[in-house]
Amino acid sequence: MHEIVLIAGLFFVLLLLPLILPFAELFLKKDAKPIPIDIGRRKEPDYFGKSFINILTTALNDLKIQKVEKLNPVYLKLKLNREEWVGFLSDESLLGETVDDVIVFTKDAVFLQSHAFKRELVVFGNAVFKNACVIRSLYVRGDCIIDAPVSIARWVHVEGTLIVNSYANLGVNVYARKIKIKSRAFFKRAYAQEITTSDKIVDTKLVINGNIFRDDDIEIEGNVWIKGNVFSQGNVTIKNGIVVGEEGKVKSLIARDKVFIEGPFKIYGYIHSEKQVEIKP
């Protein structure tokens, strides 16, 4: 009798097993708070830089100043988020090692000395960093070349091309028309029409026409061209010759945890991590 009851119980459990696992996943999710994805959403990757320049332009217009190039060297008290001094310069020698005010360079600037900018740094031309600098936020109207270690706390906005030839911590948000990373770099999110670690991406052997979505870690290595988006609720590791997206089409590489990129790489669009992106060419 006991054997019959045991067999019947075992049969009942096996019968319910296909239903138990889906219910367990429903109520005991592995990832209780996944990142929501809206593929159709249009982001504003240039929001921080554009907003700051609009505030600066409005403050200058209030003083009936339209041609910034004629202001150097002068310090003006402007109403930004609050009233504060803004220095308009054209010569780096006018700066000290520690700079407490917002600084605007009215033309091209080459930074040969080490500086700590505690407020925003604006360059209405091209910017070249030849010595180590610490910057709160950086706006460059032309191209920006980093040839020495640079650490940025908040955001970087470059209207032209950003070229990273030295170790760089680029902060929380990076925007540029194009980004070329040729040395080790860190950030949380970046956008450009093209982000690359090398101009010499070898011919791809495998083409993936769709998206790659995964709840766990993603690791892709080799000459692979992914024409869609890459998304993971874990980590994303990309190595040795990966291409994401196509020229003229904005795609995303997103991870809830970390993104690590090593070797030749190219993406057309966004790289985003909730924790940190590390690029090692």
C-alpha positions in Angstrom: 0.0 0.0 0.0 2.8 2.4 0.9 4.6 1.6 -2.3 1.5 2.5 -4.3 1.1 5.8 -2.5 4.8 6.6 -3.0 4.6 5.8 -6.7 1.5 7.9 -7.1 3.1 10.8 -5.3 6.2 10.6 -7.5 4.0 10.5 -10.6 2.1 13.6 -9.4 5.3 15.5 -8.8 6.6 14.7 -12.2 3.3 15.7 -13.7 3.6 19.2 -12.0 7.3 19.7 -12.7 6.8 21.5 -16.0 4.5 24.0 -14.2 6.7 24.5 -11.1 9.8 25.9 -12.9 7.9 28.7 -14.8 6.0 29.7 -11.6 9.4 29.7 -9.7 10.9 32.1 -12.3 7.7 34.3 -12.2 7.8 34.8 -8.4 11.5 34.2 -7.6 13.2 36.1 -10.5 17.0 35.8 -10.8 17.2 39.5 -11.6 14.5 41.3 -9.6 15.1 44.7 -11.3 16.2 44.3 -14.9 17.1 47.3 -17.0 14.0 48.4 -19.0 14.7 48.7 -22.8 12.9 51.0 -25.2 14.5 50.5 -28.6 12.4 53.3 -30.1 13.4 55.9 -27.5 15.5 58.8 -28.8 18.2 59.8 -26.4 20.1 63.2 -26.1 23.7 62.2 -25.7 24.8 65.8 -26.1 22.5 67.1 -23.3 25.1 68.2 -20.8 27.4 70.1 -23.0 24.6 71.7 -25.0 22.8 72.8 -21.9 25.9 74.3 -20.4 26.8 76.3 -23.6 23.2 77.5 -23.8 23.4 78.8 -20.2 26.7 80.5 -21.0 25.5 82.0 -24.2 22.3 83.4 -22.5 24.4 85.0 -19.7 26.7 86.7 -22.3 23.6 87.8 -24.3 22.3 89.5 -21.2 25.4 91.6 -21.2 25.0 92.2 -25.0 28.2 90.2 -25.7 28.0 88.1 -28.9 31.7 87.7 -30.0 33.5 85.7 -27.4 36.8 85.9 -29.3 37.2 89.6 -28.3 36.9 89.1 -24.6 40.3 87.8 -23.7 41.8 88.3 -21.2 39.0 89.2 -18.9 37.0 87.9 -15.9 33.3 88.5 -15.9 30.7 87.8 -13.3 27.9 85.9 -15.1 24.7 84.3 -14.0 25.1 80.6 -14.8 23.3 78.3 -12.3 24.3 81.0 -9.9 26.4 84.2 -10.1 30.1 83.3 -10.6 33.3 84.5 -12.1 34.1 83.3 -15.6 37.6 83.8 -17.1 38.0 84.4 -20.8 41.6 83.6 -21.8 43.8 82.9 -24.8 47.1 82.2 -23.0 47.6 79.1 -20.7 50.3 81.0 -18.8 47.5 83.0 -17.1 46.4 79.9 -15.3 47.6 78.6 -11.9 48.0 75.0 -11.0 44.5 75.0 -9.3 41.7 76.9 -11.1 38.6 77.6 -9.1 36.5 79.5 -11.8 34.9 78.5 -15.0 37.5 79.0 -17.7 36.8 79.8 -21.4 39.6 79.7 -24.0 38.5 81.9 -26.9 40.6 80.0 -29.5 42.7 76.9 -29.8 44.4 75.8 -26.6 47.4 73.6 -25.9 47.8 72.7 -22.2 51.5 72.2 -21.6 51.3 72.5 -17.8 49.4 70.4 -15.2 46.1 72.0 -14.0 43.2 71.1 -11.8 40.0 72.7 -13.1 37.4 72.7 -10.3 34.8 74.1 -12.6 33.9 73.7 -16.3 36.6 74.2 -18.9 35.5 75.5 -22.4 37.6 75.7 -25.5 36.1 77.5 -28.5 38.6 75.9 -30.9 40.8 72.7 -30.8 42.2 71.5 -27.5 45.4 69.5 -26.9 46.4 68.1 -23.5 50.2 67.7 -23.3 50.3 67.4 -19.5 48.2 65.7 -16.8 45.0 67.6 -16.0 42.0 67.1 -13.7 38.8 68.6 -15.0 35.3 68.8 -13.7 33.6 69.0 -17.1 35.0 69.7 -20.6 33.5 71.4 -23.7 35.5 71.6 -26.9 34.0 73.2 -30.1 36.7 71.7 -32.4 38.8 68.5 -32.0 40.3 67.3 -28.7 43.5 65.3 -28.4 44.5 63.8 -25.1 48.3 63.1 -25.1 48.7 63.0 -21.3 46.7 61.5 -18.5 43.4 63.3 -18.1 40.8 62.7 -15.4 37.3 64.2 -15.9 34.7 64.0 -13.1 31.4 64.6 -15.0 31.0 65.0 -18.7 32.9 65.6 -22.0 31.4 67.3 -25.0 33.5 67.5 -28.2 31.9 68.9 -31.4 34.6 67.4 -33.5 36.8 64.3 -33.0 38.0 63.1 -29.6 41.4 61.3 -29.8 42.6 59.5 -26.7 46.4 58.7 -27.0 47.0 58.5 -23.2 45.3 57.0 -20.1 42.0 58.8 -19.6 39.1 58.7 -17.1 36.4 60.4 -19.2 33.8 60.6 -16.5 30.1 59.8 -16.6 29.0 61.0 -20.1 31.1 61.3 -23.3 29.8 62.9 -26.5 31.7 63.5 -29.7 31.2 63.3 -33.5 33.9 60.6 -33.6 35.9 59.0 -30.8 39.3 57.2 -31.4 40.6 55.5 -28.3 44.3 54.4 -28.6 45.1 54.0 -24.9 43.4 52.7 -21.8 40.2 54.6 -21.1 37.3 54.5 -18.6 33.8 56.0 -18.6 30.1 55.1 -17.9 28.5 55.9 -21.2 29.6 57.4 -24.6 28.0 58.3 -27.9 29.6 59.1 -31.3 28.8 58.4 -34.9 31.8 56.1 -34.7 33.7 54.8 -31.6 36.8 52.9 -32.5 40.1 51.6 -31.0 41.7 51.0 -34.3 41.4 52.2 -37.9 42.5 48.7 -39.0 39.6 46.4 -38.3 40.2 43.1 -40.1 37.6 41.6 -42.4 34.8 40.0 -40.5 34.2 36.3 -40.8 30.8 36.1 -39.1 27.9 38.5 -39.6 25.0 38.6 -37.1 22.1 40.5 -38.6 20.0 40.7 -35.5 20.3 41.8 -31.8 22.0 39.9 -29.0 20.0 40.0 -25.7 21.0 37.9 -22.7 20.2 37.8 -19.0 23.7 36.6 -18.1 27.2 37.7 -19.2 28.0 38.1 -22.9 31.5 37.4 -24.2 32.3 37.7 -27.9 35.7 37.3 -29.4 37.1 37.3 -33.0 36.2 38.9 -36.3 32.4 39.3 -35.7 30.1 42.0 -37.2 26.9 42.4 -35.1 24.5 44.6 -37.1 22.0 45.0 -34.2 22.2 45.9 -30.5 24.1 44.1 -27.8 22.4 44.0 -24.3 23.2 42.1 -21.1 21.8 42.1 -17.6 25.3 41.1 -16.5 28.7 41.9 -18.0 29.8 42.3 -21.6 33.3 41.4 -22.8 34.3 42.2 -26.3 37.7 41.2 -27.7 39.8 41.3 -30.9 37.9 42.7 -33.9 34.2 43.1 -33.0 32.1 45.6 -35.0 28.7 46.7 -33.7 26.2 48.5 -36.0 26.7 50.1 -39.4 27.7 53.5 -40.6 24.8 55.9 -40.4 22.7 53.6 -38.2 22.8 54.2 -34.4 23.1 51.0 -32.3 23.8 50.3 -28.7 26.1 48.1 -26.5 24.6 48.1 -23.0 25.4 46.2 -19.8 23.8 46.3 -16.4 27.2 45.5 -14.9 30.6 46.2 -16.6 31.7 46.5 -20.2 35.3 45.4 -21.0 36.7 46.0 -24.5 40.1 44.7 -25.6 41.8 44.9 -28.9 40.4 46.3 -32.2 36.8 47.4 -31.9 34.3 49.7 -33.6 30.7 50.7 -32.7 28.4 53.1 -34.4 26.4 54.7 -31.6 26.2 54.1 -27.8 28.3 52.3 -25.2 26.6 52.3 -21.8 27.3 50.5 -18.5 25.5 51.0 -15.1 28.9 50.5 -13.5 31.9 51.1 -15.7 33.2 50.8 -19.3 36.9 49.9 -19.6 38.6 50.0 -23.0 42.1 48.5 -23.5 43.2 48.8 -27.1 
